[in-house]
């Protein structure tokens, strides 16, 4: 199984992306999956290497035209939303 690099992006790469990263890490742990998760800001995110990105609707336009999946999360504190939107994609990417 491939170990993924999952990037979480917010405007400054600090506050809300850290919250979403902690939520994502909790979801991964509950599903017994391991991935490298990291935060980035909207400026430097374009130069990062990643397999998947989680971000908010206002920042999704930054990733138009990329080959990696982009998952839009509305509630950064919701483990249920992150699990519902991301787990299937994460498992598929790990199998590649």
N, C-alpha and C positions, 0 to 999 in steps of 0.2 A: 504494500500500500504506500502510495506516494505521500510524503509530508508536505502539506500546502503552506504557502505564505499568503496569509490573509491580511489585507490592508484595510484599516478603518479610517475614514477621512472626515474631518470637519474643517471649519474655516481656518482655525489656528493650530490644529493638531494637538490640543491640550484638553480642554474641558469636556465637551460632549463626545469627542472620539474616545477619550479614556473611559467614559461611562459605557459607551457601546462596546468597547473592547472587553471590559469586565463582564458585561452581559453575554457577549459571544463566548468568552472563555468558560463561563458557567454552563452554557449550552453544550459546548464541546465536551466538558468534563462529564456532564450528565449522560451524554451519548457515548462516552468512552472513546472519544476521538482526540487525536493529537494534531495540532497545527501550530505553526509560528504565526502569532498575531502581532500586529504593530500598528501604531497610530501615525498619521501623516496629516499635513495641512494641504490646503488646496493648491498652493504654489509648488511645493516640492513633490507632491504625489505623482505628478506626471513623469518624473524621472526615476521612480521607484520600480523595483522588480517585485511582481506579485502574481498570484494565480487567481485571486478573487478580491473584489472590493465591496465593502459595505459602506454606505453613505446615506445622506439625506436627499430628499427630492430636489432642494435648491442647488445641490452640488453635483447631481447626476450628469448634468450636461458636460462636465469636465471630462467625462470618460466616453463620450460618443465616438464611435469608430474603433474602439479597442477590441481585441479578440477575447479578452478575459471577461467573465461574467461580472455584472454590476448589480448588486442587490440594494434596493432602496428600503430603508427602515424608517418608519414614522415615529415609533416610540422606542427610544434608545434604552429604556429600562425594562422593556417587555421581553422576557425570555421566551414567551410563547410566540411572539411575532418573529423573533430571530430564528427560533427553531422551525416555525412553519415556512418561512421564506428561504432559509439558508441551508438547512441540514441535507435536503435532497441534493442540492447543487454541490455541497461539500463532499458528500459521499460519492457522487458521480466523478468529480475531479480526482478524488483519491484513487479511484479505480483505473484511471487513464495511465 
